[in-house]
Amino acid sequence: MADKKPKIDLKARLGKKTVAGPATGAVPPPVGIPKPTGVPVPPFAAKPSASRPSAAPAPRVDASDPYAAISADQAPERNEPQAIKVEMSEEIVQAQKKGKGRIIALAIATAIVGGALGFAVGSGVERGKGADKAIEGASSLIEEVNAANAKAIELQEVLDKAGKKLGENKFPAEEVSKLGELDIPFAGANLTGKGIGRFKPIVVTQLVQYAGAAAAANDQREKLQAVLAGSKKAIEEILAQKTKPKVYWSVYVRGGPHGPWAVMQPLPKPFIQSQKEKVKDKDGKEKAYSWPDEFKVKDGGKSFDLKRYTGGDPGKDNPPKLIPVDPATQKDVCPNDTNLKLRREVNALLTILKGKGGTDPEPGLKDTGEKIVEQLKQIGQR
């Protein structure tokens, strides 16, 4: 006959706080059911008294029953796991620090790569904007260069007309006035904001040269206008020399180191070489035109009355006599300063506009402008 299991007093058991300790070999609670941590004392539990002891007798535990409960004081002692203290050497600590440094460096490198990718994307967008700006700049420059070339052509035509009038012994008053209006509208400021950094180097070079040539042409035009306007009287006298030449120079003869020689002397007042019309004398009577017989010449603060040479041995005259110089030969020996300056300024401006040939040729402003326009059109097409 099997042994009877002891009867468990549930009221006594519930009167104490029990803990279901994890006995060795105990079966864990089923999955999904929380592990019991203790049973609370019910409100209807009987209070301890003198006739009712507070502590229930210790029940016997059936070891064969895994579900048999025991009180807390009967539970076997639990072996708590002891804390394990790991001693690390200085080398290990330094190695860990280096590991952290590598991680930080890797994080920084990753951030840099990410930033570089972002910059590359942003740079690609900016390059696209730069290309669009360059195309717009090329289109704008085509219009500006064409406008400047038109002014250069007009300026060249005015110079040709002025030269033609001068050849006809006429002062080009109308052309002088127009010179002040023919400013070539192109300079270095036209190159700003056009995206020329994306142009071919040869196009950029041509644009810079064109801007410089336009500025030089404007400066030279102003010089030429100043010469023409400020030397009008002298120019008219030069022109008059072709129709009614005057004698400005004379010579006189005196002894030299190895014989007589001629000394040049400007006349105090030029006189007309020839004149068919009759003139009036001091008394108001008409007479045939003739050269003056006497000249008042100043030398060293003194004034001398010198007669015009008419014949004889000029080397023996004392004081010397003046011999007039043919004005047709004067321009070869003593060219007029105004005429030289005028010719120099005109040639300088024409060289800028038309260019020059020879062994070291240079393109003119007009030709350079046309080449630039063709290059800029290709940029717009691309």
C-alpha positions as CSV (number, residue, x, y, z in Angstrom):
1,M,0.0,0.0,0.0
2,A,1.4,3.3,-1.0
3,D,2.4,5.9,1.5
4,K,-0.2,8.6,2.0
5,K,1.0,12.0,1.0
6,P,0.9,14.6,3.7
7,K,-2.0,16.9,3.7
8,I,-0.9,20.5,3.0
9,D,-2.6,23.3,5.0
10,L,-3.3,25.8,2.3
11,K,-4.4,28.5,4.8
12,A,-1.2,28.2,6.7
13,R,0.7,28.2,3.4
14,L,-1.1,31.3,2.2
15,G,-0.4,33.1,5.4
16,K,3.2,33.3,4.7
17,K,5.0,34.9,1.7
18,T,6.5,32.2,-0.3
19,V,9.0,32.4,-3.0
20,A,9.2,29.7,-5.7
21,G,12.9,29.3,-5.8
22,P,14.5,27.6,-8.7
23,A,15.4,24.3,-7.2
24,T,17.9,22.1,-8.8
25,G,16.2,20.0,-11.4
26,A,13.0,22.0,-11.2
27,V,11.0,22.3,-14.3
28,P,10.6,25.9,-15.6
29,P,7.0,27.2,-16.0
30,P,5.4,26.8,-19.4
31,V,6.2,29.4,-22.1
32,G,4.0,32.4,-22.0
33,I,3.2,32.1,-18.3
34,P,5.1,34.6,-16.2
35,K,7.3,33.3,-13.5
36,P,5.6,33.6,-10.1
37,T,7.4,36.0,-7.7
38,G,5.2,35.5,-4.7
39,V,1.6,35.2,-3.6
40,P,0.1,38.3,-1.9
41,V,-1.6,37.8,1.4
42,P,-5.4,37.8,0.9
43,P,-7.4,40.4,2.8
44,F,-9.4,37.6,4.5
45,A,-6.4,35.8,5.9
46,A,-6.8,35.1,9.7
47,K,-4.7,37.2,12.0
48,P,-2.4,35.4,14.3
49,S,-3.4,34.9,17.9
50,A,-2.3,33.1,21.0
51,S,-4.5,30.0,20.3
52,R,-3.5,30.1,16.6
53,P,0.2,30.2,16.0
54,S,1.5,32.5,13.2
55,A,3.8,30.0,11.7
56,A,2.5,26.7,10.2
57,P,4.4,23.5,10.8
58,A,6.9,22.8,8.1
59,P,5.4,20.5,5.5
60,R,7.2,17.6,4.2
61,V,8.3,17.8,0.6
62,D,7.6,15.0,-1.8
63,A,10.7,14.9,-3.9
64,S,9.0,12.8,-6.5
65,D,6.4,15.5,-7.0
66,P,8.0,18.3,-9.1
67,Y,5.0,20.5,-8.5
68,A,5.1,20.3,-4.7
69,A,5.5,23.7,-3.1
70,I,7.7,24.5,-0.2
71,S,8.2,27.5,2.0
72,A,10.9,30.0,1.5
73,D,12.8,29.0,4.5
74,Q,12.9,25.4,3.3
75,A,14.2,26.3,-0.1
76,P,17.7,25.3,-0.9
77,E,20.3,28.0,-1.0
78,R,20.9,29.6,-4.4
79,N,24.5,30.0,-5.6
80,E,24.6,33.5,-7.0
81,P,27.1,33.9,-9.8
82,Q,30.1,35.8,-8.6
83,A,31.3,39.0,-10.5
84,I,34.3,38.3,-12.5
85,K,36.9,41.1,-12.5
86,V,39.1,41.1,-15.6
87,E,42.5,42.7,-15.2
88,M,43.7,44.3,-18.5
89,S,47.3,45.3,-19.2
90,E,48.4,48.7,-20.4
91,E,49.0,47.3,-23.8
92,I,45.4,46.1,-24.1
93,V,44.1,49.5,-23.0
94,Q,46.3,51.3,-25.6
95,A,45.2,48.8,-28.3
96,Q,41.6,49.6,-27.4
97,K,42.3,53.4,-27.7
98,K,43.9,52.8,-31.1
99,G,40.9,50.8,-32.1
100,K,38.7,53.7,-31.1
101,G,41.0,56.1,-33.1
102,R,40.6,53.9,-36.1
103,I,36.9,53.9,-35.8
104,I,36.9,57.7,-35.4
105,A,39.2,58.1,-38.4
106,L,36.9,55.7,-40.4
107,A,33.9,57.8,-39.4
108,I,35.7,61.0,-40.5
109,A,36.7,59.4,-43.8
110,T,33.2,58.3,-44.4
111,A,31.9,61.8,-43.7
112,I,34.5,63.2,-46.1
113,V,33.6,60.7,-48.9
114,G,29.9,61.5,-48.3
115,G,30.7,65.2,-48.5
116,A,32.8,64.7,-51.6
117,L,29.9,62.9,-53.3
118,G,27.6,65.7,-52.3
119,F,30.1,68.2,-53.6
120,A,30.5,66.3,-56.9
121,V,26.7,66.3,-57.4
122,G,26.6,70.0,-56.5
123,S,29.6,70.7,-58.7
124,G,27.9,68.9,-61.6
125,V,24.8,71.1,-61.2
126,E,27.1,74.2,-61.1
127,R,28.9,73.0,-64.2
128,G,25.6,72.7,-65.9
129,K,24.7,76.3,-64.9
130,G,28.2,77.4,-66.1
131,A,27.7,75.9,-69.5
132,D,24.3,77.5,-69.9
133,K,25.8,80.9,-68.8
134,A,28.6,80.4,-71.4
135,I,26.1,79.8,-74.2
136,E,24.2,82.9,-73.2
137,G,27.4,84.9,-72.9
138,A,28.5,83.8,-76.4
139,S,25.1,84.8,-77.9
140,S,25.4,88.2,-76.2
141,L,29.0,88.7,-77.3
142,I,28.0,88.0,-80.9
143,E,25.7,91.0,-80.8
144,E,28.2,93.2,-79.1
145,V,31.1,92.4,-81.4
146,N,28.9,92.9,-84.5
147,A,27.8,96.3,-83.1
148,A,31.5,97.3,-82.5
149,N,32.5,96.1,-86.0
150,A,29.7,98.2,-87.5
151,K,31.2,101.3,-85.8
152,A,34.7,100.4,-86.9
153,I,33.5,100.2,-90.5
154,E,31.8,103.5,-90.3
155,L,34.9,105.1,-88.8
156,Q,37.0,103.8,-91.6
157,E,34.6,105.2,-94.2
158,V,34.8,108.7,-92.5
159,L,38.6,108.5,-92.6
160,D,38.4,107.7,-96.3
161,K,36.1,110.7,-97.0
162,A,38.4,113.0,-94.9
163,G,41.4,111.9,-96.9
164,K,39.6,112.5,-100.2
165,K,38.7,116.1,-99.2
166,L,42.3,116.8,-98.0
167,G,43.4,115.6,-101.4
168,E,41.1,118.1,-103.0
169,N,42.6,120.9,-100.8
170,K,39.5,121.1,-98.7
171,F,39.4,121.0,-94.9
172,P,37.1,118.0,-93.8
173,A,35.1,120.0,-91.3
174,E,32.1,117.6,-91.5
175,E,34.3,114.5,-91.0
176,V,36.0,116.1,-88.0
177,S,32.7,116.6,-86.4
178,K,31.6,113.0,-87.0
179,L,34.8,111.6,-85.5
180,G,33.5,112.7,-82.1
181,E,30.4,110.5,-82.5
182,L,32.1,107.3,-83.7
183,D,33.1,105.6,-80.4
184,I,33.5,101.8,-80.8
185,P,31.3,100.3,-78.1
186,F,33.5,97.4,-76.8
187,A,35.9,97.2,-73.9
188,G,37.1,94.8,-71.2
189,A,33.9,95.4,-69.3
190,N,32.0,93.5,-72.1
191,L,33.8,90.3,-71.1
192,T,32.6,90.2,-67.5
193,G,29.7,88.0,-66.6
194,K,29.8,86.1,-70.0
195,G,31.3,82.8,-68.7
196,I,34.3,83.2,-71.0
197,G,36.2,80.8,-68.7
198,R,34.5,77.9,-70.5
199,F,35.5,79.2,-74.0
200,K,38.4,77.9,-75.9
201,P,41.7,79.6,-75.0
202,I,42.1,81.0,-78.5
203,V,38.6,82.6,-78.4
204,V,39.4,84.2,-75.0
205,T,42.7,85.5,-76.4
206,Q,41.0,87.0,-79.5
207,L,38.3,88.6,-77.3
208,V,41.0,90.2,-75.1
209,Q,42.9,91.4,-78.1
210,Y,39.7,92.8,-79.7
211,A,38.8,94.7,-76.5
212,G,42.3,96.2,-76.5
213,A,42.2,97.1,-80.2
214,A,38.8,98.8,-79.8
215,A,40.2,100.9,-76.8
216,A,43.3,101.8,-78.8
217,A,41.1,102.8,-81.8
218,N,39.0,105.1,-79.6
219,D,42.1,106.8,-78.1
220,Q,43.6,107.3,-81.6
221,R,40.4,108.7,-82.9
222,E,40.3,111.3,-80.2
223,K,43.9,112.2,-81.0
224,L,43.2,112.6,-84.6
225,Q,40.1,114.7,-83.9
226,A,42.2,117.0,-81.6
227,V,44.9,117.4,-84.3
228,L,42.3,118.3,-87.0
229,A,40.2,120.6,-84.8
230,G,43.2,122.3,-83.1
231,S,45.3,122.8,-86.3
232,K,42.6,124.0,-88.6
233,K,44.4,127.2,-89.6
234,A,47.7,125.4,-90.2
235,I,46.0,122.7,-92.2
236,E,44.2,125.3,-94.3
237,E,47.5,127.0,-95.0
238,I,49.0,123.6,-96.0
239,L,46.1,123.0,-98.4
240,A,46.4,126.5,-99.8
241,Q,50.0,125.8,-100.7
242,K,48.6,123.6,-103.6
243,T,46.6,126.4,-105.2
244,K,48.2,129.5,-103.9
245,P,51.6,128.6,-102.5
246,K,53.5,131.0,-100.2
247,V,57.3,131.5,-99.6
248,Y,58.1,130.8,-96.0
249,W,61.9,130.3,-96.1
250,S,64.9,132.1,-97.5
251,V,68.7,131.7,-97.4
252,Y,71.7,134.0,-97.4
253,V,75.3,133.3,-98.4
254,R,78.3,133.8,-96.2
255,G,81.8,132.5,-95.9
256,G,82.2,129.0,-94.6
257,P,85.2,126.8,-93.4
258,H,86.1,126.0,-97.0
259,G,84.2,128.5,-99.0
260,P,80.8,130.3,-99.2
261,W,77.7,128.4,-98.1
262,A,73.9,129.1,-97.6
263,V,72.3,129.7,-94.3
264,M,68.6,129.1,-93.9
265,Q,66.5,131.9,-92.6
266,P,62.7,131.8,-92.0
267,L,60.9,134.9,-93.3
268,P,59.2,137.1,-90.7
269,K,56.1,137.2,-93.0
270,P,55.5,134.7,-95.8
271,F,54.5,136.1,-99.2
272,I,52.6,134.7,-102.1
273,Q,54.7,133.0,-104.7
274,S,52.8,134.4,-107.6
275,Q,49.6,136.4,-108.1
276,K,47.9,137.4,-111.3
277,E,45.6,140.0,-109.8
278,K,46.9,143.5,-109.3
279,V,47.6,144.8,-105.8
280,K,47.6,148.3,-104.2
281,D,50.6,150.2,-103.0
282,K,51.0,152.4,-100.0
283,D,49.3,155.2,-101.7
284,G,46.3,153.1,-102.8
285,K,47.3,152.9,-106.4
286,E,47.0,149.6,-108.3
287,K,50.1,147.9,-109.5
288,A,51.3,144.5,-110.7
289,Y,52.2,142.1,-107.9
290,S,55.9,141.7,-107.0
291,W,57.9,140.2,-104.2
292,P,58.8,142.4,-101.2
293,D,62.2,144.2,-101.6
294,E,63.1,144.2,-97.9
295,F,62.5,142.1,-94.7
296,K,62.8,143.0,-91.1
297,V,64.7,140.1,-89.4
298,K,65.3,139.7,-85.7
299,D,68.5,138.0,-84.4
300,G,69.8,138.0,-80.9
301,G,67.3,140.6,-79.7
302,K,68.3,142.9,-82.5
303,S,66.3,143.8,-85.6
304,F,68.0,144.0,-89.1
305,D,66.6,145.3,-92.3
306,L,67.7,142.9,-95.0
307,K,67.1,143.3,-98.7
308,R,66.1,140.7,-101.1
309,Y,68.8,139.4,-103.4
310,T,68.3,140.4,-107.0
311,G,71.7,139.7,-108.6
312,G,75.5,139.9,-108.4
313,D,77.8,138.0,-106.0
314,P,75.7,137.1,-102.9
315,G,78.8,136.2,-100.9
316,K,80.2,139.7,-101.0
317,D,77.0,141.4,-99.8
318,N,77.3,143.0,-96.3
319,P,74.9,142.8,-94.7
320,P,73.8,139.7,-96.6
321,K,70.8,139.6,-98.9
322,L,67.9,137.1,-98.6
323,I,67.2,134.6,-101.4
324,P,63.6,133.2,-101.4
325,V,63.3,129.4,-101.3
326,D,60.9,127.7,-103.8
327,P,57.9,126.4,-101.7
328,A,57.7,123.3,-103.9
329,T,61.0,122.2,-102.5
330,Q,60.3,123.3,-98.9
331,K,58.2,120.3,-98.0
332,D,61.0,118.0,-98.8
333,V,63.6,119.8,-96.8
334,C,61.5,121.4,-94.0
335,P,58.2,119.5,-93.9
336,N,55.3,121.1,-92.0
337,D,55.0,119.7,-88.4
338,T,51.2,119.8,-88.6
339,N,51.2,117.9,-91.9
340,L,53.5,115.2,-90.4
341,K,51.4,114.9,-87.2
342,L,48.2,114.7,-89.2
343,R,49.6,112.0,-91.4
344,R,51.0,110.0,-88.5
345,E,47.7,110.0,-86.6
346,V,45.7,109.0,-89.6
347,N,48.0,106.1,-90.5
348,A,48.0,104.9,-86.8
349,L,44.2,104.7,-86.8
350,L,44.0,103.0,-90.2
351,T,46.5,100.4,-89.0
352,I,44.3,99.5,-86.0
353,L,41.2,99.3,-88.2
354,K,42.7,97.5,-91.2
355,G,45.7,95.8,-89.8
356,K,49.1,95.6,-91.5
357,G,50.9,93.3,-93.9
358,G,54.5,92.6,-94.6
359,T,56.8,90.2,-92.8
360,D,55.0,90.7,-89.5
361,P,51.3,91.0,-90.4
362,E,48.7,91.9,-87.9
363,P,44.9,91.5,-88.4
364,G,42.8,94.6,-88.2
365,L,39.9,95.2,-85.8
366,K,37.3,94.3,-88.4
367,D,38.9,91.0,-89.4
368,T,39.5,90.0,-85.8
369,G,35.8,90.7,-84.9
370,E,34.6,88.6,-87.8
371,K,36.7,85.6,-86.7
372,I,35.5,86.0,-83.1
373,V,31.8,85.9,-84.2
374,E,32.4,82.7,-86.2
375,Q,33.9,81.1,-83.1
376,L,31.1,82.3,-80.8
377,K,28.5,80.9,-83.2
378,Q,30.0,77.4,-82.8
379,I,29.7,77.7,-79.0
380,G,26.0,78.5,-79.3
381,Q,25.5,75.5,-81.7
382,R,27.2,73.1,-79.2
